[in-house]
Amino acid sequence: MNVDPFQETLVQRIRANLASHGDVREKRMFGGVSFMVDGQLAVAAGKDGDLLVRVDPAQYQNLLTAGGQPACMGVGRPMGEGWMNVPPEIIVDDESLAWWIAVGRTSRRT
């Protein structure tokens, strides 16, 4: 896959985090590299090193206080309370990234 340098670094970090999970697929969507876990989208690496995360709408407000931001598909097109964008400065270390990936993995719709 041809990706931007910031995105490629994040993709590598996500791959390392999900390496022990059996069913992970990568797919280009939402302008980034998305990670499907057990057949459902959990997270996506954005072009600028930001992370798109699937979230439980019931936890949306709490996750805003943890550094997440409302996700949009373009100017004025919010994705709703089931999605959140996490800026690169929030996921600088692997522990923070792992926490947000866990949010995406546990928030997937059943």
C-alpha positions in Angstrom: 0.0 0.0 0.0 1.3 3.5 -0.8 0.7 5.7 2.2 2.0 9.0 3.6 5.0 8.8 6.1 3.0 9.7 9.2 0.3 7.3 8.2 2.8 4.5 7.5 4.4 4.9 11.0 0.9 4.6 12.6 0.0 1.6 10.4 3.2 -0.2 11.6 2.3 0.6 15.2 -1.3 -0.7 14.8 0.0 -3.8 13.1 2.3 -4.5 16.0 -0.5 -4.0 18.5 -2.8 -6.3 16.6 -0.2 -8.9 15.7 -1.3 -11.4 18.3 -5.0 -11.2 17.2 -5.9 -13.9 14.8 -8.4 -12.2 12.4 -7.1 -8.8 11.3 -7.4 -7.5 7.7 -6.3 -4.2 6.3 -8.4 -2.2 3.8 -8.1 1.3 2.4 -11.2 3.3 3.3 -12.1 6.7 4.9 -8.9 8.1 3.3 -6.8 5.9 5.4 -5.7 2.3 6.2 -8.5 0.6 8.1 -8.1 -2.4 10.3 -10.9 -4.9 10.3 -10.9 -7.1 13.5 -13.1 -10.3 13.3 -14.7 -8.9 10.2 -15.6 -5.5 11.7 -13.9 -2.1 11.4 -12.2 -1.1 14.6 -9.7 1.6 13.7 -8.2 3.4 10.8 -4.8 5.2 10.3 -5.3 8.7 8.8 -3.0 10.4 6.4 -1.7 12.8 9.1 -1.1 10.1 11.7 -4.5 10.6 13.3 -6.6 7.6 14.3 -10.2 7.0 13.4 -11.8 4.9 16.1 -15.2 3.1 16.2 -16.7 4.0 19.6 -19.7 3.0 21.7 -22.1 6.0 21.4 -22.9 5.6 25.1 -19.2 6.3 25.8 -18.8 9.2 23.3 -18.9 12.1 25.8 -16.4 10.3 28.2 -14.1 9.7 25.3 -14.1 13.4 24.3 -12.6 14.1 27.7 -9.9 11.5 27.0 -8.7 13.5 24.0 -10.9 12.1 21.2 -12.6 14.6 18.8 -15.7 14.3 16.7 -15.0 12.5 13.4 -16.1 14.0 10.1 -16.2 12.7 6.5 -15.5 16.2 5.3 -16.3 19.8 6.2 -19.7 19.9 7.9 -20.3 16.1 7.5 -20.0 14.6 11.0 -19.8 10.8 11.2 -22.0 10.7 14.4 -21.4 9.5 17.9 -20.2 6.0 16.8 -16.9 7.4 15.5 -14.1 9.5 16.9 -10.9 11.0 15.6 -7.8 10.8 17.9 -5.1 13.4 17.0 -1.5 12.2 16.7 -0.3 14.0 19.9 -2.8 11.9 22.0 -1.3 8.5 20.7 2.4 9.3 20.8 3.3 6.4 23.0 2.4 2.8 22.5 0.3 2.6 25.7 -2.0 5.4 24.6 -2.3 3.9 21.1 -3.1 0.5 22.6 -5.8 2.0 24.8 -7.5 3.6 21.8 -7.2 0.5 19.7 -8.9 -1.4 22.6 -11.7 1.1 22.5 -12.2 0.4 18.8 -12.0 -3.4 19.3 -14.6 -3.4 22.1 -16.9 -0.9 20.6 -17.5 -2.8 17.3 -21.2 -3.5 16.6 -22.3 -7.1 17.1 
